Amino acid sequence: MNLAQLNTFHKTRIGYLVFGLIELGLSYLFLSLAINSGSLWQWGLAIILFIGFAQNIVKFITKVLHK
């Protein structure tokens, strides 16, 4: 799968959901690591990934409601 296909997939309902869930999982992972180590870069990455999750879920809900 090349970048154009990945971008096209990401803009679908299922793509927003898949990417959102992946970002949520990674956010949880880095949040757990950040709590244990206190590393600022891990905190920052966890926050950035959670924001990405929130954006994808909002786009998913918008696509579902507006078909």
C-alpha positions, -999 to +999 in steps of 0.1 A: +000+000+000+015+033-010+010+067+006-018+078-018-038+046-011-032+051+026-044+087+025-075+076+005-082+049+031-077+073+060-104+096+047-131+069+048-153+061+078-135+029+087-101+046+081-109+073+106-119+046+131-089+024+125-064+053+127-082+067+158-080+033+176-043+029+167-036+064+180-055+057+212-035+025+218-002+043+212-013+072+234-021+047+262+013+030+257+033+063+259+012+076+288+020+044+307+057+048+299+056+085+308+040+079+342+067+053+350+097+073+338+086+109+340+100+116+306+087+149+290+090+136+255+068+106+263+043+129+279+043+151+249+040+122+225+011+108+245-007+141+244-001+146+206-014+110+199-045+116+221-052+148+201-049+128+169-073+102+183-098+129+192-096+145+157-101+111+140-131+102+162-148+136+156-143+131+118-156+095+121-187+107+139-193+135+114-190+111+085-214+086+102-240+113+109-238+130+075-233+099+053 
